[in-house]
Amino acid sequence: MKLLSRSAVAAIVLAFASSAPAQDKPVQLKLSHWVPPTHPMHAAAVAWAESIDKASNGSIKITIFPAQQLGKAFDHYNMARDGITDISHVNPGYEPGRFPIIGAAELPFIFANGKEGSAALDAWYRRYAGQEMKDVRYCLSFAHDPGTLHFARKKAVVPADMSGLKVRPPNAVIANWMTLLGATNVQAAAPEIRDVLEKGVADAAGSPWGSMLLFGIDKVTKYHIDSPLYVSEQVWVLNKSKYDSLSPSQKQVMDAALHQRLGAENRGAMGGFRVGRPRQDQGHARPGRLSAQPRRSSPPGGSPPSRWSPIGKPRSAKPARIRRRSSRICARPSPTTSRAISAEAVLPSSEGRARGAIVYRSQRNMP
Protein backbone atom coordinates (compact mmCIF):
# COMPACT_ATOMS: atom_id res chain seq x y z
CA MET A 1 0.00 0.00 0.00
CA LYS A 2 1.31 3.33 -0.99
CA LEU A 3 1.49 5.97 1.70
CA LEU A 4 -0.21 9.27 1.00
CA SER A 5 2.03 12.25 0.65
CA ARG A 6 1.93 15.02 3.20
CA SER A 7 0.34 17.38 0.70
CA ALA A 8 -2.44 14.87 -0.02
CA VAL A 9 -3.18 14.41 3.69
CA ALA A 10 -3.29 18.18 4.19
CA ALA A 11 -5.73 18.53 1.27
CA ILE A 12 -8.05 15.89 2.76
CA VAL A 13 -7.99 17.53 6.19
CA LEU A 14 -8.72 20.93 4.63
CA ALA A 15 -11.64 19.50 2.66
CA PHE A 16 -13.22 18.01 5.81
CA ALA A 17 -12.68 21.25 7.73
CA SER A 18 -14.36 23.34 5.05
CA SER A 19 -17.39 21.02 4.91
CA ALA A 20 -17.93 21.02 8.69
CA PRO A 21 -20.37 23.64 10.12
CA ALA A 22 -18.64 26.72 11.48
CA GLN A 23 -18.72 27.12 15.24
CA ASP A 24 -19.87 30.53 16.46
CA LYS A 25 -17.44 32.43 18.59
CA PRO A 26 -18.53 32.32 22.26
CA VAL A 27 -20.16 35.52 23.47
CA GLN A 28 -20.64 36.61 27.07
CA LEU A 29 -23.51 39.03 27.70
CA LYS A 30 -24.33 40.97 30.87
CA LEU A 31 -27.95 41.51 31.88
CA SER A 32 -28.59 44.08 34.59
CA HIS A 33 -31.79 44.69 36.52
CA TRP A 34 -32.64 46.42 39.78
CA VAL A 35 -35.00 44.04 41.61
CA PRO A 36 -33.72 41.65 44.31
CA PRO A 37 -32.92 37.99 43.55
CA THR A 38 -36.07 37.01 45.46
CA HIS A 39 -38.23 38.83 42.92
CA PRO A 40 -40.03 36.58 40.38
CA MET A 41 -38.57 38.70 37.60
CA HIS A 42 -35.07 37.52 38.50
CA ALA A 43 -36.09 33.87 38.29
CA ALA A 44 -37.71 34.60 34.94
CA ALA A 45 -34.52 36.24 33.67
CA VAL A 46 -32.44 33.25 34.78
CA ALA A 47 -34.66 30.78 32.92
CA TRP A 48 -34.73 33.07 29.88
CA ALA A 49 -30.92 33.23 29.82
CA GLU A 50 -30.75 29.44 30.02
CA SER A 51 -33.12 29.14 27.06
CA ILE A 52 -30.82 31.37 24.97
CA ASP A 53 -27.78 29.31 26.00
CA LYS A 54 -29.56 26.18 24.78
CA ALA A 55 -30.85 27.72 21.54
CA SER A 56 -27.37 29.01 20.65
CA ASN A 57 -25.71 25.66 21.37
CA GLY A 58 -23.82 27.23 24.21
CA SER A 59 -22.32 30.11 22.21
CA ILE A 60 -24.29 32.83 24.04
CA LYS A 61 -23.84 32.96 27.81
CA ILE A 62 -25.70 35.55 29.86
CA THR A 63 -24.60 36.60 33.34
CA ILE A 64 -27.29 38.34 35.37
CA PHE A 65 -26.55 41.17 37.80
CA PRO A 66 -29.58 41.85 40.05
CA ALA A 67 -30.31 44.45 42.73
CA GLN A 68 -28.58 47.45 41.10
CA GLN A 69 -25.15 45.78 41.23
CA LEU A 70 -23.96 47.55 38.07
CA GLY A 71 -25.82 50.82 38.59
CA LYS A 72 -28.88 52.57 39.97
CA ALA A 73 -32.33 51.76 38.60
CA PHE A 74 -32.61 55.31 37.21
CA ASP A 75 -29.47 54.78 35.05
CA HIS A 76 -30.32 51.51 33.32
CA TYR A 77 -31.19 52.95 29.90
CA ASN A 78 -27.89 54.84 29.74
CA MET A 79 -26.05 51.76 30.98
CA ALA A 80 -27.26 49.75 27.98
CA ARG A 81 -26.57 52.64 25.61
CA ASP A 82 -23.01 53.11 26.89
CA GLY A 83 -22.10 49.42 27.11
CA ILE A 84 -21.85 49.20 30.88
CA THR A 85 -24.29 46.34 30.49
CA ASP A 86 -25.50 44.57 27.35
CA ILE A 87 -29.15 44.07 28.31
CA SER A 88 -31.03 46.35 30.71
CA HIS A 89 -34.35 46.25 32.51
CA VAL A 90 -35.54 49.87 32.22
CA ASN A 91 -38.39 51.69 33.91
CA PRO A 92 -38.91 54.69 31.58
CA GLY A 93 -41.00 56.45 34.23
CA TYR A 94 -37.87 56.91 36.36
CA GLU A 95 -36.68 59.59 33.88
CA PRO A 96 -39.47 62.19 33.66
CA GLY A 97 -39.97 63.70 30.22
CA ARG A 98 -37.39 61.55 28.43
CA PHE A 99 -39.78 58.92 27.03
CA PRO A 100 -43.13 60.68 26.59
CA ILE A 101 -44.59 58.25 24.06
CA ILE A 102 -44.41 55.09 26.16
CA GLY A 103 -45.27 57.35 29.09
CA ALA A 104 -48.87 57.30 27.87
CA ALA A 105 -49.17 53.96 29.65
CA GLU A 106 -48.72 55.80 32.97
CA LEU A 107 -52.03 57.68 32.76
CA PRO A 108 -54.27 56.68 35.71
CA PHE A 109 -57.21 54.26 35.42
CA ILE A 110 -56.22 52.91 31.98
CA PHE A 111 -55.04 49.31 32.45
CA ALA A 112 -57.50 46.64 33.56
CA ASN A 113 -54.75 44.07 34.21
CA GLY A 114 -51.11 43.42 33.47
CA LYS A 115 -51.48 40.26 31.39
CA GLU A 116 -53.47 41.47 28.39
CA GLY A 117 -52.24 45.00 29.02
CA SER A 118 -48.62 43.91 28.49
CA ALA A 119 -49.48 42.35 25.14
CA ALA A 120 -51.30 45.50 24.07
CA LEU A 121 -48.52 47.79 25.26
CA ASP A 122 -45.78 45.87 23.46
CA ALA A 123 -47.75 45.57 20.21
CA TRP A 124 -48.50 49.30 20.21
CA TYR A 125 -45.08 50.62 21.29
CA ARG A 126 -43.05 48.67 18.71
CA ARG A 127 -44.12 51.27 16.15
CA TYR A 128 -42.52 54.09 18.15
CA ALA A 129 -39.58 52.42 19.94
CA GLY A 130 -37.16 53.12 17.08
CA GLN A 131 -38.01 56.80 17.30
CA GLU A 132 -37.97 57.19 21.08
CA MET A 133 -35.26 54.68 22.04
CA LYS A 134 -32.99 54.97 19.01
CA ASP A 135 -29.79 54.73 21.10
CA VAL A 136 -30.45 51.06 21.88
CA ARG A 137 -32.11 48.03 20.35
CA TYR A 138 -35.63 47.71 21.72
CA CYS A 139 -36.45 44.22 22.96
CA LEU A 140 -39.84 44.11 24.69
CA SER A 141 -42.15 45.99 27.03
CA PHE A 142 -44.64 44.91 29.69
CA ALA A 143 -46.44 46.20 32.77
CA HIS A 144 -47.33 44.91 36.22
CA ASP A 145 -50.92 44.62 37.40
CA PRO A 146 -52.36 48.00 38.41
CA GLY A 147 -50.79 49.48 41.53
CA THR A 148 -52.18 51.83 44.15
CA LEU A 149 -51.13 54.13 47.01
CA HIS A 150 -49.95 52.86 50.40
CA PHE A 151 -49.60 55.02 53.51
CA ALA A 152 -47.27 54.71 56.49
CA ARG A 153 -49.19 56.70 59.08
CA LYS A 154 -52.06 58.75 57.69
CA LYS A 155 -55.21 57.40 56.05
CA ALA A 156 -56.31 59.00 52.76
CA VAL A 157 -59.81 58.54 51.38
CA VAL A 158 -60.54 61.65 49.30
CA PRO A 159 -58.16 63.70 47.09
CA ALA A 160 -58.01 66.50 49.66
CA ASP A 161 -56.29 64.07 52.05
CA MET A 162 -53.22 64.08 49.82
CA SER A 163 -52.50 67.76 50.39
CA GLY A 164 -49.30 68.25 52.36
CA LEU A 165 -48.19 64.61 52.16
CA LYS A 166 -44.80 63.50 50.89
CA VAL A 167 -45.39 60.84 48.24
CA ARG A 168 -43.03 58.54 46.40
CA PRO A 169 -44.64 58.41 42.92
CA PRO A 170 -43.98 55.40 40.66
CA ASN A 171 -43.55 57.50 37.51
CA ALA A 172 -43.62 61.02 36.08
CA VAL A 173 -47.33 61.15 35.29
CA ILE A 174 -48.35 60.13 38.81
CA ALA A 175 -45.84 62.65 40.16
CA ASN A 176 -47.63 65.43 38.27
CA TRP A 177 -50.96 64.10 39.52
CA MET A 178 -49.74 64.20 43.13
CA THR A 179 -48.58 67.79 42.59
CA LEU A 180 -52.06 68.72 41.38
CA LEU A 181 -53.44 67.24 44.60
CA GLY A 182 -51.09 69.33 46.73
CA ALA A 183 -48.57 66.61 47.65
CA THR A 184 -44.78 66.81 47.53
CA ASN A 185 -42.93 64.20 45.49
CA VAL A 186 -40.02 62.14 46.84
CA GLN A 187 -37.95 60.37 44.18
CA ALA A 188 -37.00 56.78 45.02
CA ALA A 189 -36.66 53.55 43.05
CA ALA A 190 -38.78 50.56 44.05
CA PRO A 191 -36.02 48.90 46.14
CA GLU A 192 -35.74 52.11 48.20
CA ILE A 193 -39.45 52.54 49.05
CA ARG A 194 -39.32 50.81 52.43
CA ASP A 195 -36.37 52.91 53.52
CA VAL A 196 -37.91 56.29 52.66
CA LEU A 197 -41.20 55.34 54.35
CA GLU A 198 -39.53 53.96 57.45
CA LYS A 199 -37.36 57.04 57.91
CA GLY A 200 -40.26 59.44 57.35
CA VAL A 201 -38.76 60.86 54.16
CA ALA A 202 -42.06 59.89 52.49
CA ASP A 203 -45.56 59.44 53.94
CA ALA A 204 -46.96 57.34 51.09
CA ALA A 205 -45.79 55.41 48.04
CA GLY A 206 -47.19 53.99 44.84
CA SER A 207 -46.68 50.25 44.44
CA PRO A 208 -48.41 47.13 43.07
CA TRP A 209 -49.70 44.84 45.81
CA GLY A 210 -47.21 42.07 45.05
CA SER A 211 -44.21 44.38 45.42
CA MET A 212 -45.35 45.14 48.97
CA LEU A 213 -44.07 41.73 50.01
CA LEU A 214 -41.01 41.61 47.77
CA PHE A 215 -39.62 44.95 48.95
CA GLY A 216 -40.87 44.76 52.55
CA ILE A 217 -43.24 47.72 52.13
CA ASP A 218 -45.98 45.86 54.02
CA LYS A 219 -43.91 46.13 57.19
CA VAL A 220 -43.95 49.94 57.21
CA THR A 221 -47.46 50.77 55.91
CA LYS A 222 -50.86 50.68 57.62
CA TYR A 223 -53.33 52.17 55.16
CA HIS A 224 -54.02 51.46 51.50
CA ILE A 225 -56.32 52.61 48.70
CA ASP A 226 -57.85 49.53 47.10
CA SER A 227 -58.22 50.78 43.54
CA PRO A 228 -56.31 50.10 40.29
CA LEU A 229 -54.78 53.56 39.98
CA TYR A 230 -51.82 53.09 37.62
CA VAL A 231 -49.20 50.84 36.03
CA SER A 232 -45.50 51.42 35.39
CA GLU A 233 -44.24 50.38 31.98
CA GLN A 234 -41.11 48.20 31.93
CA VAL A 235 -38.75 47.80 28.96
CA TRP A 236 -35.83 45.54 28.11
CA VAL A 237 -33.23 47.06 25.79
CA LEU A 238 -30.02 45.73 24.20
CA ASN A 239 -26.75 47.52 23.44
CA LYS A 240 -26.58 48.12 19.68
CA SER A 241 -22.85 47.49 19.25
CA LYS A 242 -23.03 44.21 21.12
CA TYR A 243 -25.91 43.03 18.93
CA ASP A 244 -24.06 44.04 15.74
CA SER A 245 -21.02 42.01 16.86
CA LEU A 246 -23.00 38.75 16.93
CA SER A 247 -22.82 36.20 14.13
CA PRO A 248 -25.88 35.81 11.85
CA SER A 249 -26.97 32.65 13.66
CA GLN A 250 -26.53 34.28 17.06
CA LYS A 251 -28.56 37.28 15.94
CA GLN A 252 -31.27 34.88 14.86
CA VAL A 253 -31.34 33.37 18.35
CA MET A 254 -31.52 36.77 20.03
CA ASP A 255 -34.18 38.00 17.62
CA ALA A 256 -36.31 34.98 18.41
CA ALA A 257 -35.86 35.56 22.13
CA LEU A 258 -36.23 39.33 22.20
CA HIS A 259 -38.29 40.46 19.24
CA GLN A 260 -40.99 37.85 18.74
CA ARG A 261 -44.45 39.38 18.91
CA LEU A 262 -46.64 38.55 21.85
CA GLY A 263 -49.11 35.80 20.97
CA ALA A 264 -52.67 35.80 22.27
CA GLU A 265 -52.11 32.38 23.80
CA ASN A 266 -48.93 33.44 25.60
CA ARG A 267 -49.36 37.03 26.68
CA GLY A 268 -46.47 38.47 28.64
CA ALA A 269 -44.06 36.12 26.88
CA MET A 270 -41.17 36.56 24.49
CA GLY A 271 -39.67 33.83 22.36
CA GLY A 272 -41.87 31.24 24.03
CA PHE A 273 -40.67 32.21 27.50
CA ARG A 274 -42.73 34.19 29.99
CA VAL A 275 -40.78 37.32 30.84
CA GLY A 276 -43.42 39.77 31.96
CA ARG A 277 -45.80 37.22 33.43
CA PRO A 278 -44.03 36.69 36.79
CA ARG A 279 -44.25 40.42 37.47
CA GLN A 280 -47.92 40.41 36.51
CA ASP A 281 -48.69 37.39 38.69
CA GLN A 282 -46.98 38.86 41.75
CA GLY A 283 -49.08 42.00 41.34
CA HIS A 284 -52.25 40.10 42.23
CA ALA A 285 -51.54 40.04 45.97
CA ARG A 286 -54.12 41.78 48.15
CA PRO A 287 -54.21 42.78 51.83
CA GLY A 288 -55.28 39.28 52.84
CA ARG A 289 -51.91 37.95 51.62
CA LEU A 290 -49.87 40.56 53.42
CA SER A 291 -48.43 40.17 56.90
CA ALA A 292 -50.64 39.97 59.99
CA GLN A 293 -49.68 43.52 60.91
CA PRO A 294 -52.85 45.64 61.46
CA ARG A 295 -53.78 47.49 58.29
CA ARG A 296 -56.78 49.00 56.60
CA SER A 297 -57.60 48.82 52.92
CA SER A 298 -60.19 51.31 51.77
CA PRO A 299 -61.74 52.23 48.43
CA PRO A 300 -61.28 55.87 47.49
CA GLY A 301 -64.00 58.17 48.77
CA GLY A 302 -66.85 58.56 46.30
CA SER A 303 -66.61 57.17 42.80
CA PRO A 304 -62.88 56.63 42.13
CA PRO A 305 -62.73 58.08 38.62
CA SER A 306 -64.94 61.07 39.40
CA ARG A 307 -63.10 62.17 42.53
CA TRP A 308 -59.55 60.88 42.10
CA SER A 309 -58.80 60.66 38.41
CA PRO A 310 -57.45 63.75 36.65
CA ILE A 311 -58.77 62.19 33.45
CA GLY A 312 -62.21 63.31 32.32
CA LYS A 313 -64.61 61.35 30.20
CA PRO A 314 -63.28 60.90 26.63
CA ARG A 315 -65.01 63.36 24.33
CA SER A 316 -63.18 62.93 21.05
CA ALA A 317 -64.97 60.81 18.46
CA LYS A 318 -61.74 60.21 16.56
CA PRO A 319 -58.71 58.38 17.97
CA ALA A 320 -55.99 60.86 18.89
CA ARG A 321 -52.60 60.49 17.23
CA ILE A 322 -50.37 59.60 20.13
CA ARG A 323 -47.13 60.42 18.29
CA ARG A 324 -48.18 64.03 17.86
CA ARG A 325 -49.73 64.62 21.26
CA SER A 326 -48.01 62.25 23.66
CA SER A 327 -45.22 64.60 24.77
CA ARG A 328 -47.73 67.21 25.83
CA ILE A 329 -50.00 64.70 27.52
CA CYS A 330 -47.43 62.72 29.44
CA ALA A 331 -45.05 65.47 30.44
CA ARG A 332 -47.80 67.61 31.90
CA PRO A 333 -51.05 65.64 32.43
CA SER A 334 -53.49 68.38 33.39
CA PRO A 335 -57.27 67.86 33.52
CA THR A 336 -57.63 69.98 30.39
CA THR A 337 -55.30 68.01 28.15
CA SER A 338 -56.21 64.62 29.60
CA ARG A 339 -59.93 65.13 29.13
CA ALA A 340 -59.58 65.00 25.35
CA ILE A 341 -57.75 61.69 25.37
CA SER A 342 -59.64 58.47 24.77
CA ALA A 343 -58.50 54.89 25.21
CA GLU A 344 -57.89 54.83 21.46
CA ALA A 345 -55.21 57.50 21.97
CA VAL A 346 -53.20 55.03 24.03
CA LEU A 347 -53.86 52.05 21.80
CA PRO A 348 -55.33 52.37 18.26
CA SER A 349 -58.30 50.18 17.40
CA SER A 350 -56.27 48.19 14.88
CA GLU A 351 -54.77 46.19 17.73
CA GLY A 352 -57.97 44.15 17.95
CA ARG A 353 -58.51 42.03 21.02
CA ALA A 354 -55.53 43.42 22.90
CA ARG A 355 -57.18 46.83 22.87
CA GLY A 356 -59.74 45.65 25.41
CA ALA A 357 -57.06 45.46 28.09
CA ILE A 358 -56.55 49.21 28.14
CA VAL A 359 -59.78 50.88 29.16
CA TYR A 360 -61.06 53.68 31.28
CA ARG A 361 -62.75 52.55 34.45
CA SER A 362 -66.41 53.48 35.08
CA GLN A 363 -66.53 56.05 32.32
CA ARG A 364 -70.19 56.84 32.95
CA ASN A 365 -69.21 58.19 36.37
CA MET A 366 -66.64 60.59 35.01
CA PRO A 367 -67.42 64.31 34.80
Number of C-alpha atoms within 10 A of each C-alpha: 3 4 7 9 9 8 9 11 12 11 12 10 11 11 11 9 11 9 8 8 7 8 8 16 12 15 15 12 18 18 23 28 27 26 22 16 16 12 20 19 23 22 14 18 22 15 15 19 20 16 18 21 16 13 17 19 14 15 17 22 18 20 13 19 20 21 18 17 12 18 18 13 24 18 16 27 25 17 22 27 22 15 16 17 24 23 30 28 23 25 24 23 25 21 15 16 17 16 19 26 24 29 24 24 25 24 26 24 25 24 30 20 21 29 25 25 29 30 28 30 28 23 20 20 19 17 11 14 20 13 11 16 15 12 17 24 22 22 22 30 28 29 31 31 30 25 25 20 23 31 25 22 14 16 18 22 18 16 17 13 14 22 15 13 19 20 28 30 27 28 25 27 28 25 24 21 21 21 16 17 18 17 20 21 20 19 18 21 18 21 18 14 26 22 16 19 23 15 10 13 14 23 23 29 26 25 27 27 27 25 22 26 17 18 20 17 27 24 17 20 24 18 22 26 21 18 17 20 26 28 30 29 23 20 20 24 24 28 23 19 14 17 18 10 11 17 14 11 11 22 15 15 20 21 15 16 22 21 17 15 19 20 14 13 7 16 24 31 25 23 21 17 18 18 26 27 24 19 25 25 15 20 22 18 16 13 16 9 11 18 13 10 11 10 17 15 16 14 14 18 14 11 14 21 24 18 16 20 18 22 26 21 21 18 10 13 9 10 16 19 14 21 15 10 16 22 19 16 23 26 19 18 24 17 15 12 16 19 17 18 24 23 19 21 20 28 27 17 14 10 15 10 12 21 22 16 21 23 19 21 19 13 15 10 13 18 12
